[in-house]
Structure formats: C-alpha cells, structure tokens
Amino acid sequence: MLRWLAILALIVVAVVLLWRPAAAWWCLDAGNLAYMRGDRAMAASDFVRGLRLEPDWRALLEDHGRAVLDAEPAVALTDFKAADCGEPCTAEAGDAESRLGHFEIAVNDYLAAHAVERVGGAVDRLAGEGRFDDAIALERALASRLGTGMLVQADVASADYLIGGLDNRAAKAKRDPANAAAYHADAIRSFKRASQLAPFNEGYLLSLGFAEAAWGDKREARVAFEKVLDLHPHQSDAERGLDQLGVRGDDQN
C-alpha cells in the first residue's frame, strides 16, 4: 500500500512540475504548424499562449517574432533580442530593423550575422510594397558599410547597379514628372559609379548607355555603348543602342 502511495505521490509531483512545460511545448508545436500553413495570426496566438506558460523560452520568443514580423516589427525586434539565439536572431533582428526603416542598423545586423544576402530579400520586399525610397536607402546603407577597398569593389558596384534599377522602377511608379526626373538622374549616377568600379561589366555599361540615351547626355550614351563593343564586338544591345542614337557603321569609330 505504501508503495502505491509513493508512486501516486511521484506522479502528482511530476504533473505539478511538468504540466506547464508540456503545455508550452504543445503551443510551440501548434504554432509552428499554423505558421507552416501560412496562418501567422493563429501561429502568433499559439506562441503567446505558450509564452504565458514559459515566458523565457527562447524558441517561443523567436518563433513569435517571426510570426508577427510583418504586422508588428517592433514587437518582433523585442522578441529576437530577448531570444538571444546568436546569428539567426541577429539576422532576424535585421529583418525587423529594415521594416522599421532603421537601415544602417539592419545592415550592421546582417553583416554581424554573416547574412548579407538577406539585404537583397529585404530590398525586394520593400520595392514590392512600392517603398522604393526605403529600398534604395537600405541598398545605399549596405554600399556605405562595405567600404571602398579593392576586395569589395565588385560588391559595391553591384549595389550601385541595383540602386540604378530601383531608381528606374521608382520613376515608372511615380506620377510626378519632377520626382521621375530626380530618380532618372540618380539612376545615371548609380550606373556610372557601377561602371567605373567594374569597367569590364557589359551589363553595367549597357544600363548606363540606355539611361544616358533616355534621360541624360547622348554623347555619354555613345561612349558607354562603344566601350561595350570594344569588349564584345557586334554585341547586339550595344549596336541597337547606337542605332537608336543614329550612329551606324563607320560612324561608330
């Protein structure tokens, strides 16, 4: 009899001690299943229930941050910092900072987490939402953080090239001609910087040529197209650009 009472007492103690973590674990699992289905609101609700039971669980904090990242980036940022799970949480903090418009901090987070590739995803998301100025600001923050050394020239050139493309998209989206003109001018400057940093990149030179032809100095456009042809004789896009400028045959020299 005493033996059974001792076993029963152990069971009661185990239930008292373990029901909260067991229930929190169930909430974590249910929340992740909802997240995978794409139901972020339900996922966040499940994670909140789990956090009421185990407020210091890092997995619950991180997963709640991921669930509310788009709707409540400030809350997500707090969660990622509290979760303190190393590079994954630092990179996710960068995602939250980028949504909040803290671009320099976001880039620092991405670099600290060795997750610089996430900048591209954040830029694409901002541009997809029509937040072109924010997308450009984030890409500029990356370019300024990379520096100017020889080892990073290709990365900086790529950033400038992407900024020029974002300027072009922003100009098309704006109804105000004055705003469009400012974006066009910045696109030309960005393509020119990219071409100067990577002078053998045909794509950068072609983008500069067509931008100058459309919105800038047609003489500079001709120079850019002719540089492409020096690198790649009879390159069709460069020849088309010169044709549009009215330059043909021997006139190209």
CYANA upper distance limits for C-alpha pairs under 8 A (distance plus 0.5 A):
  1 MET  CA      5 LEU  CA      6.83
  2 LEU  CA      6 ALA  CA      6.64
  3 ARG  CA      7 ILE  CA      6.83
  4 TRP  CA      8 LEU  CA      6.55
  5 LEU  CA      9 ALA  CA      6.55
  6 ALA  CA     10 LEU  CA      6.72
  7 ILE  CA     11 ILE  CA      6.75
  8 LEU  CA     12 VAL  CA      6.72
  9 ALA  CA     13 VAL  CA      6.68
 10 LEU  CA     14 ALA  CA      6.58
 11 ILE  CA     15 VAL  CA      6.64
 12 VAL  CA     16 VAL  CA      6.65
 13 VAL  CA     17 LEU  CA      6.57
 14 ALA  CA     18 LEU  CA      6.22
 14 ALA  CA     19 TRP  CA      8.44
 15 VAL  CA     19 TRP  CA      5.92
 18 LEU  CA     22 ALA  CA      6.51
 19 TRP  CA     23 ALA  CA      6.44
 20 ARG  CA     24 ALA  CA      6.53
 20 ARG  CA     53 LEU  CA      6.28
 20 ARG  CA     54 GLU  CA      7.72
 21 PRO  CA     25 TRP  CA      6.47
 21 PRO  CA     53 LEU  CA      7.68
 21 PRO  CA     54 GLU  CA      7.24
 22 ALA  CA     26 TRP  CA      6.82
 23 ALA  CA     27 CYS  CA      6.82
 23 ALA  CA     50 GLY  CA      7.68
 23 ALA  CA     53 LEU  CA      8.07
 24 ALA  CA     28 LEU  CA      6.68
 24 ALA  CA     49 ARG  CA      7.95
 24 ALA  CA     50 GLY  CA      4.81
 24 ALA  CA     51 LEU  CA      7.65
 24 ALA  CA     53 LEU  CA      6.40
 24 ALA  CA     54 GLU  CA      6.85
 25 TRP  CA     29 ASP  CA      6.71
 25 TRP  CA     50 GLY  CA      7.71
 26 TRP  CA     30 ALA  CA      6.59
 26 TRP  CA     50 GLY  CA      8.41
 27 CYS  CA     31 GLY  CA      6.41
 27 CYS  CA     46 ASP  CA      5.76
 27 CYS  CA     47 PHE  CA      6.56
 27 CYS  CA     49 ARG  CA      7.13
 27 CYS  CA     50 GLY  CA      5.63
 28 LEU  CA     32 ASN  CA      6.73
 28 LEU  CA     46 ASP  CA      7.36
 28 LEU  CA     47 PHE  CA      6.39
 28 LEU  CA     50 GLY  CA      6.90
 28 LEU  CA     59 ALA  CA      8.43
 28 LEU  CA     60 LEU  CA      6.80
 29 ASP  CA     33 LEU  CA      6.81
 30 ALA  CA     34 ALA  CA      6.79
 30 ALA  CA     43 ALA  CA      7.81
 30 ALA  CA     46 ASP  CA      7.03
 31 GLY  CA     35 TYR  CA      6.60
 31 GLY  CA     42 MET  CA      7.49
 31 GLY  CA     43 ALA  CA      4.57
 31 GLY  CA     44 ALA  CA      7.27
 31 GLY  CA     45 SER  CA      8.06
 31 GLY  CA     46 ASP  CA      5.42
 31 GLY  CA     47 PHE  CA      6.26
 32 ASN  CA     36 MET  CA      6.64
 32 ASN  CA     43 ALA  CA      6.93
 32 ASN  CA     63 ASP  CA      8.17
 33 LEU  CA     37 ARG  CA      6.90
 33 LEU  CA     43 ALA  CA      8.11
 34 ALA  CA     38 GLY  CA      6.94
 34 ALA  CA     39 ASP  CA      5.78
 34 ALA  CA     40 ARG  CA      7.24
 34 ALA  CA     42 MET  CA      6.69
 34 ALA  CA     43 ALA  CA      5.50
 35 TYR  CA     39 ASP  CA      5.91
 35 TYR  CA     40 ARG  CA      5.79
 35 TYR  CA     42 MET  CA      8.22
 35 TYR  CA     43 ALA  CA      5.78
 35 TYR  CA     67 ALA  CA      7.47
 39 ASP  CA     43 ALA  CA      6.74
 40 ARG  CA     44 ALA  CA      6.48
 40 ARG  CA     67 ALA  CA      5.69
 40 ARG  CA     68 VAL  CA      7.61
 41 ALA  CA     45 SER  CA      6.77
 41 ALA  CA     67 ALA  CA      7.74
 41 ALA  CA     68 VAL  CA      8.20
 42 MET  CA     46 ASP  CA      6.75
 43 ALA  CA     47 PHE  CA      6.73
 43 ALA  CA     64 HIS  CA      8.08
 43 ALA  CA     67 ALA  CA      6.88
 44 ALA  CA     48 VAL  CA      6.63
 44 ALA  CA     64 HIS  CA      5.99
 44 ALA  CA     67 ALA  CA      5.95
 44 ALA  CA     68 VAL  CA      7.07
 45 SER  CA     49 ARG  CA      6.88
 46 ASP  CA     50 GLY  CA      6.85
 47 PHE  CA     51 LEU  CA      6.63
 47 PHE  CA     60 LEU  CA      6.37
 47 PHE  CA     61 LEU  CA      8.28
 47 PHE  CA     63 ASP  CA      7.75
 47 PHE  CA     64 HIS  CA      6.10
 48 VAL  CA     52 ARG  CA      6.78
 48 VAL  CA     64 HIS  CA      7.74
 49 ARG  CA     53 LEU  CA      7.29
 50 GLY  CA     54 GLU  CA      6.62
 50 GLY  CA     55 PRO  CA      8.07
 50 GLY  CA     60 LEU  CA      7.43
 51 LEU  CA     55 PRO  CA      4.77
 51 LEU  CA     56 ASP  CA      7.75
 51 LEU  CA     57 TRP  CA      7.64
 51 LEU  CA     60 LEU  CA      6.96
 51 LEU  CA     61 LEU  CA      7.96
 56 ASP  CA     61 LEU  CA      8.05
 56 ASP  CA     83 ALA  CA      8.49
 57 TRP  CA     61 LEU  CA      6.86
 57 TRP  CA     83 ALA  CA      8.08
 58 ARG  CA     62 GLU  CA      6.56
 58 ARG  CA     82 ALA  CA      7.92
 58 ARG  CA     83 ALA  CA      4.92
 58 ARG  CA     84 ASP  CA      7.86
 58 ARG  CA     85 CYS  CA      7.72
 59 ALA  CA     63 ASP  CA      6.54
 59 ALA  CA     83 ALA  CA      7.61
 60 LEU  CA     64 HIS  CA      6.40
 61 LEU  CA     65 GLY  CA      6.69
 61 LEU  CA     79 ASP  CA      5.67
 61 LEU  CA     80 PHE  CA      7.26
 61 LEU  CA     82 ALA  CA      7.54
 61 LEU  CA     83 ALA  CA      6.00
 62 GLU  CA     66 ARG  CA      6.87
 62 GLU  CA     79 ASP  CA      6.47
 62 GLU  CA     80 PHE  CA      5.91
 62 GLU  CA     83 ALA  CA      6.14
 62 GLU  CA     89 CYS  CA      7.65
 63 ASP  CA     67 ALA  CA      6.72
 64 HIS  CA     68 VAL  CA      6.84
 64 HIS  CA     76 ALA  CA      7.69
 64 HIS  CA     79 ASP  CA      7.62
 65 GLY  CA     69 LEU  CA      6.21
 65 GLY  CA     73 PRO  CA      8.46
 65 GLY  CA     75 VAL  CA      7.40
 65 GLY  CA     76 ALA  CA      4.38
 65 GLY  CA     77 LEU  CA      7.38
 65 GLY  CA     78 THR  CA      8.33
 65 GLY  CA     79 ASP  CA      5.76
 65 GLY  CA     80 PHE  CA      6.67
 66 ARG  CA     76 ALA  CA      7.14
 66 ARG  CA     92 GLU  CA      8.33
 68 VAL  CA     72 GLU  CA      5.78
 68 VAL  CA     73 PRO  CA      7.19
 68 VAL  CA     75 VAL  CA      7.82
 68 VAL  CA     76 ALA  CA      6.46
 69 LEU  CA     73 PRO  CA      5.15
 69 LEU  CA     74 ALA  CA      8.49
 69 LEU  CA     75 VAL  CA      8.16
 69 LEU  CA     76 ALA  CA      5.70
 69 LEU  CA     77 LEU  CA      8.43
 69 LEU  CA     95 ASP  CA      8.49
 69 LEU  CA     96 ALA  CA      6.87
 70 ASP  CA     99 ARG  CA      8.12
 72 GLU  CA     76 ALA  CA      6.80
 73 PRO  CA     77 LEU  CA      6.53
 73 PRO  CA     96 ALA  CA      5.54
 73 PRO  CA     97 GLU  CA      8.02
 73 PRO  CA     99 ARG  CA      6.98
 73 PRO  CA    100 LEU  CA      7.13
 74 ALA  CA     78 THR  CA      6.93
 74 ALA  CA     96 ALA  CA      7.40
 74 ALA  CA    100 LEU  CA      7.75
 75 VAL  CA     79 ASP  CA      6.81
 76 ALA  CA     80 PHE  CA      6.69
 76 ALA  CA     93 ALA  CA      8.22
 76 ALA  CA     96 ALA  CA      7.05
 77 LEU  CA     81 LYS  CA      6.74
 77 LEU  CA     92 GLU  CA      8.38
 77 LEU  CA     93 ALA  CA      5.88
 77 LEU  CA     96 ALA  CA      6.07
 77 LEU  CA     97 GLU  CA      7.75
 78 THR  CA     82 ALA  CA      6.64
 79 ASP  CA     83 ALA  CA      6.49
 80 PHE  CA     84 ASP  CA      6.79
 80 PHE  CA     85 CYS  CA      8.32
 80 PHE  CA     89 CYS  CA      5.77
 80 PHE  CA     90 THR  CA      7.80
 80 PHE  CA     92 GLU  CA      7.34
 80 PHE  CA     93 ALA  CA      6.43
 81 LYS  CA     89 CYS  CA      7.53
 81 LYS  CA     90 THR  CA      8.18
 81 LYS  CA     93 ALA  CA      7.70
 83 ALA  CA     89 CYS  CA      7.63
 84 ASP  CA     89 CYS  CA      6.71
 84 ASP  CA     90 THR  CA      8.32
 85 CYS  CA     89 CYS  CA      5.87
 85 CYS  CA     90 THR  CA      8.34
 86 GLY  CA     90 THR  CA      6.76
 86 GLY  CA    113 ALA  CA      8.44
 87 GLU  CA     91 ALA  CA      6.55
 87 GLU  CA    112 ALA  CA      7.94
 87 GLU  CA    113 ALA  CA      5.03
 87 GLU  CA    114 HIS  CA      8.08
 88 PRO  CA     92 GLU  CA      6.73
 88 PRO  CA    113 ALA  CA      7.46
 89 CYS  CA     93 ALA  CA      6.46
 90 THR  CA     94 GLY  CA      6.89
 90 THR  CA    109 ASP  CA      6.19
 90 THR  CA    110 TYR  CA      7.61
 90 THR  CA    112 ALA  CA      7.86
 90 THR  CA    113 ALA  CA      6.31
 91 ALA  CA     95 ASP  CA      7.07
 91 ALA  CA    109 ASP  CA      6.36
 91 ALA  CA    110 TYR  CA      5.67
 91 ALA  CA    112 ALA  CA      8.43
 91 ALA  CA    113 ALA  CA      5.99
 91 ALA  CA    115 ALA  CA      6.90
 91 ALA  CA    118 ARG  CA      8.41
 92 GLU  CA     96 ALA  CA      6.93
 93 ALA  CA     97 GLU  CA      6.61
 93 ALA  CA    106 ALA  CA      7.83
 93 ALA  CA    109 ASP  CA      7.36
 94 GLY  CA     98 SER  CA      6.55
 94 GLY  CA    105 ILE  CA      7.64
 94 GLY  CA    106 ALA  CA      4.61
 94 GLY  CA    107 VAL  CA      7.23
 94 GLY  CA    108 ASN  CA      8.24
 94 GLY  CA    109 ASP  CA      5.56
 94 GLY  CA    110 TYR  CA      6.28
 95 ASP  CA     99 ARG  CA      6.96
 95 ASP  CA    106 ALA  CA      7.29
 95 ASP  CA    118 ARG  CA      8.47
 95 ASP  CA    122 ALA  CA      7.41
 96 ALA  CA    100 LEU  CA      6.83
 96 ALA  CA    106 ALA  CA      8.23
 97 GLU  CA    101 GLY  CA      6.75
 97 GLU  CA    102 HIS  CA      5.57
 97 GLU  CA    103 PHE  CA      7.17
 97 GLU  CA    105 ILE  CA      7.18
 97 GLU  CA    106 ALA  CA      5.56
 98 SER  CA    102 HIS  CA      6.10
 98 SER  CA    103 PHE  CA      5.92
 98 SER  CA    106 ALA  CA      5.93
 98 SER  CA    122 ALA  CA      7.44
 98 SER  CA    138 LEU  CA      7.89
101 GLY  CA    134 ASP  CA      7.40
102 HIS  CA    106 ALA  CA      6.60
103 PHE  CA    107 VAL  CA      6.67
103 PHE  CA    137 ALA  CA      7.37
103 PHE  CA    138 LEU  CA      5.59
103 PHE  CA    141 ALA  CA      6.78
104 GLU  CA    108 ASN  CA      6.77
104 GLU  CA    138 LEU  CA      7.85
104 GLU  CA    141 ALA  CA      5.97
104 GLU  CA    142 LEU  CA      8.14
105 ILE  CA    109 ASP  CA      6.67
106 ALA  CA    110 TYR  CA      6.76
107 VAL  CA    111 LEU  CA      6.62
107 VAL  CA    116 VAL  CA      8.01
107 VAL  CA    119 VAL  CA      7.73
107 VAL  CA    138 LEU  CA      8.06
107 VAL  CA    141 ALA  CA      7.18
107 VAL  CA    142 LEU  CA      6.37
107 VAL  CA    145 ARG  CA      8.11
108 ASN  CA    112 ALA  CA      6.52
108 ASN  CA    145 ARG  CA      8.39
109 ASP  CA    113 ALA  CA      6.62
110 TYR  CA    114 HIS  CA      6.63
110 TYR  CA    115 ALA  CA      5.39
110 TYR  CA    116 VAL  CA      5.61
110 TYR  CA    118 ARG  CA      7.48
110 TYR  CA    119 VAL  CA      7.81
111 LEU  CA    115 ALA  CA      6.44
111 LEU  CA    116 VAL  CA      5.96
115 ALA  CA    119 VAL  CA      8.46
116 VAL  CA    120 GLY  CA      8.48
117 GLU  CA    121 GLY  CA      7.81
118 ARG  CA    122 ALA  CA      6.73
119 VAL  CA    123 VAL  CA      6.55
119 VAL  CA    138 LEU  CA      8.13
119 VAL  CA    139 GLU  CA      7.90
119 VAL  CA    142 LEU  CA      8.31
120 GLY  CA    124 ASP  CA      6.62
121 GLY  CA    125 ARG  CA      6.66
122 ALA  CA    126 LEU  CA      6.74
122 ALA  CA    135 ALA  CA      8.21
123 VAL  CA    127 ALA  CA      6.62
123 VAL  CA    135 ALA  CA      5.29
123 VAL  CA    136 ILE  CA      8.10
123 VAL  CA    138 LEU  CA      7.28
123 VAL  CA    139 GLU  CA      7.47
124 ASP  CA    128 GLY  CA      6.43
124 ASP  CA    135 ALA  CA      7.91
125 ARG  CA    129 GLU  CA      6.83
126 LEU  CA    130 GLY  CA      6.98
126 LEU  CA    131 ARG  CA      5.60
126 LEU  CA    132 PHE  CA      7.10
126 LEU  CA    134 ASP  CA      7.19
126 LEU  CA    135 ALA  CA      5.87
127 ALA  CA    131 ARG  CA      5.72
127 ALA  CA    132 PHE  CA      5.50
127 ALA  CA    134 ASP  CA      8.45
127 ALA  CA    135 ALA  CA      6.28
127 ALA  CA    166 LEU  CA      8.09
130 GLY  CA    170 ALA  CA      8.40
130 GLY  CA    173 ALA  CA      8.50
131 ARG  CA    135 ALA  CA      6.76
132 PHE  CA    136 ILE  CA      6.57
132 PHE  CA    166 LEU  CA      7.14
132 PHE  CA    167 ASP  CA      8.12
132 PHE  CA    169 ARG  CA      8.41
132 PHE  CA    170 ALA  CA      6.30
133 ASP  CA    137 ALA  CA      6.57
133 ASP  CA    170 ALA  CA      8.46
134 ASP  CA    138 LEU  CA      6.64
135 ALA  CA    139 GLU  CA      6.83
135 ALA  CA    166 LEU  CA      8.11
136 ILE  CA    140 ARG  CA      6.55
136 ILE  CA    163 ILE  CA      6.25
136 ILE  CA    166 LEU  CA      7.12
136 ILE  CA    167 ASP  CA      8.15
137 ALA  CA    141 ALA  CA      6.59
138 LEU  CA    142 LEU  CA      6.92
139 GLU  CA    143 ALA  CA      6.82
139 GLU  CA    159 ALA  CA      6.74
139 GLU  CA    162 LEU  CA      8.27
139 GLU  CA    163 ILE  CA      7.21
140 ARG  CA    144 SER  CA      6.62
140 ARG  CA    159 ALA  CA      7.80
140 ARG  CA    160 ASP  CA      8.27
140 ARG  CA    163 ILE  CA      8.02
141 ALA  CA    145 ARG  CA      6.60
142 LEU  CA    146 LEU  CA      6.68
142 LEU  CA    159 ALA  CA      8.09
143 ALA  CA    147 GLY  CA      7.39
143 ALA  CA    155 ASP  CA      8.28
143 ALA  CA    156 VAL  CA      5.81
143 ALA  CA    159 ALA  CA      6.51
143 ALA  CA    160 ASP  CA      8.00
146 LEU  CA    152 VAL  CA      7.08
146 LEU  CA    155 ASP  CA      8.29
146 LEU  CA    156 VAL  CA      7.37
147 GLY  CA    152 VAL  CA      7.60
147 GLY  CA    156 VAL  CA      8.35
148 THR  CA    152 VAL  CA      7.07
148 THR  CA    153 GLN  CA      6.94
148 THR  CA    156 VAL  CA      8.20
149 GLY  CA    153 GLN  CA      6.88
152 VAL  CA    156 VAL  CA      6.69
153 GLN  CA    157 ALA  CA      6.50
153 GLN  CA    197 LEU  CA      6.57
153 GLN  CA    198 ALA  CA      7.99
154 ALA  CA    158 SER  CA      6.65
154 ALA  CA    197 LEU  CA      7.51
154 ALA  CA    198 ALA  CA      7.04
155 ASP  CA    159 ALA  CA      6.75
156 VAL  CA    160 ASP  CA      6.75
156 VAL  CA    194 ALA  CA      8.03
156 VAL  CA    197 LEU  CA      8.36
157 ALA  CA    161 TYR  CA      6.63
157 ALA  CA    193 ARG  CA      7.40
157 ALA  CA    194 ALA  CA      4.68
157 ALA  CA    195 SER  CA      7.79
157 ALA  CA    197 LEU  CA      6.21
157 ALA  CA    198 ALA  CA      6.92
158 SER  CA    162 LEU  CA      6.70
158 SER  CA    194 ALA  CA      7.20
159 ALA  CA    163 ILE  CA      6.69
159 ALA  CA    194 ALA  CA      8.44
160 ASP  CA    164 GLY  CA      6.79
160 ASP  CA    190 SER  CA      5.52
160 ASP  CA    191 PHE  CA      6.96
160 ASP  CA    193 ARG  CA      7.14
160 ASP  CA    194 ALA  CA      5.92
161 TYR  CA    165 GLY  CA      6.94
161 TYR  CA    190 SER  CA      6.65
161 TYR  CA    191 PHE  CA      5.95
161 TYR  CA    194 ALA  CA      6.15
161 TYR  CA    204 TYR  CA      7.19
162 LEU  CA    166 LEU  CA      6.70
163 ILE  CA    167 ASP  CA      6.62
163 ILE  CA    187 ALA  CA      7.51
163 ILE  CA    190 SER  CA      6.93
164 GLY  CA    168 ASN  CA      6.82
164 GLY  CA    186 ASP  CA      7.41
164 GLY  CA    187 ALA  CA      4.49
164 GLY  CA    188 ILE  CA      7.38
164 GLY  CA    189 ARG  CA      8.27
164 GLY  CA    190 SER  CA      5.63
164 GLY  CA    191 PHE  CA      6.26
165 GLY  CA    169 ARG  CA      6.84
165 GLY  CA    187 ALA  CA      7.43
166 LEU  CA    170 ALA  CA      6.51
166 LEU  CA    187 ALA  CA      8.46
167 ASP  CA    171 ALA  CA      6.61
167 ASP  CA    183 TYR  CA      5.46
167 ASP  CA    184 HIS  CA      6.97
167 ASP  CA    186 ASP  CA      7.25
167 ASP  CA    187 ALA  CA      5.87
168 ASN  CA    172 LYS  CA      6.93
168 ASN  CA    183 TYR  CA      7.14
168 ASN  CA    184 HIS  CA      6.86
168 ASN  CA    187 ALA  CA      6.97
169 ARG  CA    173 ALA  CA      6.83
170 ALA  CA    174 LYS  CA      6.72
170 ALA  CA    180 ALA  CA      7.94
170 ALA  CA    183 TYR  CA      7.40
171 ALA  CA    179 ASN  CA      7.49
171 ALA  CA    180 ALA  CA      4.76
171 ALA  CA    181 ALA  CA      7.89
171 ALA  CA    183 TYR  CA      6.14
171 ALA  CA    184 HIS  CA      7.24
172 LYS  CA    180 ALA  CA      7.68
174 LYS  CA    179 ASN  CA      7.33
174 LYS  CA    180 ALA  CA      6.73
175 ARG  CA    179 ASN  CA      8.45
175 ARG  CA    180 ALA  CA      8.11
176 ASP  CA    180 ALA  CA      6.83
177 PRO  CA    181 ALA  CA      6.55
178 ALA  CA    182 ALA  CA      6.92
179 ASN  CA    183 TYR  CA      6.84
180 ALA  CA    184 HIS  CA      6.62
181 ALA  CA    185 ALA  CA      6.68
181 ALA  CA    215 TRP  CA      8.48
182 ALA  CA    186 ASP  CA      6.73
183 TYR  CA    187 ALA  CA      6.56
184 HIS  CA    188 ILE  CA      6.86
184 HIS  CA    211 ALA  CA      8.09
184 HIS  CA    215 TRP  CA      7.04
185 ALA  CA    189 ARG  CA      6.92
185 ALA  CA    215 TRP  CA      7.99
185 ALA  CA    216 GLY  CA      8.03
186 ASP  CA    190 SER  CA      6.56
187 ALA  CA    191 PHE  CA      6.57
187 ALA  CA    211 ALA  CA      7.86
188 ILE  CA    192 LYS  CA      6.52
188 ILE  CA    208 LEU  CA      6.65
188 ILE  CA    211 ALA  CA      6.46
188 ILE  CA    212 GLU  CA      7.00
188 ILE  CA    216 GLY  CA      8.05
189 ARG  CA    193 ARG  CA      6.71
190 SER  CA    194 ALA  CA      6.73
191 PHE  CA    195 SER  CA      6.61
191 PHE  CA    204 TYR  CA      6.67
191 PHE  CA    205 LEU  CA      7.97
191 PHE  CA    207 SER  CA      7.05
191 PHE  CA    208 LEU  CA      5.62
192 LYS  CA    196 GLN  CA      6.65
192 LYS  CA    204 TYR  CA      8.45
192 LYS  CA    205 LEU  CA      8.34
192 LYS  CA    208 LEU  CA      6.61
193 ARG  CA    197 LEU  CA      6.71
194 ALA  CA    198 ALA  CA      6.53
194 ALA  CA    199 PRO  CA      8.41
194 ALA  CA    204 TYR  CA      6.85
195 SER  CA    199 PRO  CA      5.42
195 SER  CA    200 PHE  CA      8.19
195 SER  CA    201 ASN  CA      7.44
195 SER  CA    204 TYR  CA      5.95
195 SER  CA    205 LEU  CA      6.26
195 SER  CA    208 LEU  CA      8.18
198 ALA  CA    204 TYR  CA      8.40
199 PRO  CA    205 LEU  CA      8.13
200 PHE  CA    231 LEU  CA      7.75
201 ASN  CA    205 LEU  CA      7.01
202 GLU  CA    206 LEU  CA      6.49
202 GLU  CA    228 VAL  CA      6.23
202 GLU  CA    231 LEU  CA      8.33
203 GLY  CA    207 SER  CA      6.64
204 TYR  CA    208 LEU  CA      6.71
205 LEU  CA    209 GLY  CA      6.55
205 LEU  CA    224 ALA  CA      6.01
205 LEU  CA    225 PHE  CA      7.45
205 LEU  CA    227 LYS  CA      8.02
205 LEU  CA    228 VAL  CA      7.12
206 LEU  CA    210 PHE  CA      6.67
206 LEU  CA    224 ALA  CA      7.23
206 LEU  CA    225 PHE  CA      6.83
206 LEU  CA    228 VAL  CA      7.70
206 LEU  CA    237 ASP  CA      7.98
206 LEU  CA    238 ALA  CA      7.21
207 SER  CA    211 ALA  CA      6.51
208 LEU  CA    212 GLU  CA      6.50
208 LEU  CA    221 ALA  CA      7.41
208 LEU  CA    224 ALA  CA      7.18
209 GLY  CA    213 ALA  CA      6.56
209 GLY  CA    220 GLU  CA      7.57
209 GLY  CA    221 ALA  CA      4.57
209 GLY  CA    222 ARG  CA      7.26
209 GLY  CA    223 VAL  CA      8.16
209 GLY  CA    224 ALA  CA      5.55
209 GLY  CA    225 PHE  CA      6.30
209 GLY  CA    241 GLY  CA      7.94
210 PHE  CA    214 ALA  CA      6.57
210 PHE  CA    221 ALA  CA      7.04
210 PHE  CA    241 GLY  CA      7.31
211 ALA  CA    215 TRP  CA      6.42
211 ALA  CA    216 GLY  CA      7.30
211 ALA  CA    221 ALA  CA      8.06
212 GLU  CA    216 GLY  CA      4.65
212 GLU  CA    217 ASP  CA      5.71
212 GLU  CA    218 LYS  CA      6.38
212 GLU  CA    220 GLU  CA      6.92
212 GLU  CA    221 ALA  CA      5.48
213 ALA  CA    217 ASP  CA      6.86
213 ALA  CA    218 LYS  CA      5.35
213 ALA  CA    220 GLU  CA      8.43
213 ALA  CA    221 ALA  CA      5.78
213 ALA  CA    245 LEU  CA      7.93
214 ALA  CA    218 LYS  CA      8.49
217 ASP  CA    221 ALA  CA      6.92
218 LYS  CA    222 ARG  CA      6.71
218 LYS  CA    245 LEU  CA      7.80
219 ARG  CA    223 VAL  CA      6.90
220 GLU  CA    224 ALA  CA      6.77
221 ALA  CA    225 PHE  CA      6.78
222 ARG  CA    226 GLU  CA      6.56
222 ARG  CA    241 GLY  CA      8.45
222 ARG  CA    242 LEU  CA      6.97
222 ARG  CA    245 LEU  CA      8.04
223 VAL  CA    227 LYS  CA      6.69
224 ALA  CA    228 VAL  CA      7.03
225 PHE  CA    229 LEU  CA      6.95
225 PHE  CA    238 ALA  CA      5.43
225 PHE  CA    239 GLU  CA      7.92
225 PHE  CA    241 GLY  CA      7.24
225 PHE  CA    242 LEU  CA      7.25
226 GLU  CA    230 ASP  CA      6.67
226 GLU  CA    238 ALA  CA      7.73
226 GLU  CA    252 GLN  CA      7.68
227 LYS  CA    231 LEU  CA      6.92
228 VAL  CA    232 HIS  CA      6.38
228 VAL  CA    233 PRO  CA      8.15
228 VAL  CA    235 GLN  CA      7.79
228 VAL  CA    238 ALA  CA      6.93
229 LEU  CA    233 PRO  CA      5.00
229 LEU  CA    234 HIS  CA      6.68
229 LEU  CA    235 GLN  CA      6.53
229 LEU  CA    238 ALA  CA      7.10
229 LEU  CA    239 GLU  CA      8.32
234 HIS  CA    238 ALA  CA      8.16
234 HIS  CA    239 GLU  CA      7.07
235 GLN  CA    239 GLU  CA      6.74
236 SER  CA    240 ARG  CA      6.53
237 ASP  CA    241 GLY  CA      6.62
238 ALA  CA    242 LEU  CA      6.80
239 GLU  CA    243 ASP  CA      6.61
240 ARG  CA    244 GLN  CA      6.74
241 GLY  CA    245 LEU  CA      6.93
242 LEU  CA    246 GLY  CA      6.74
242 LEU  CA    247 VAL  CA      5.58
242 LEU  CA    248 ARG  CA      7.24
242 LEU  CA    252 GLN  CA      8.25
243 ASP  CA    247 VAL  CA      5.89
243 ASP  CA    248 ARG  CA      6.52
247 VAL  CA    251 ASP  CA      6.32
247 VAL  CA    252 GLN  CA      6.50
248 ARG  CA    252 GLN  CA      6.44
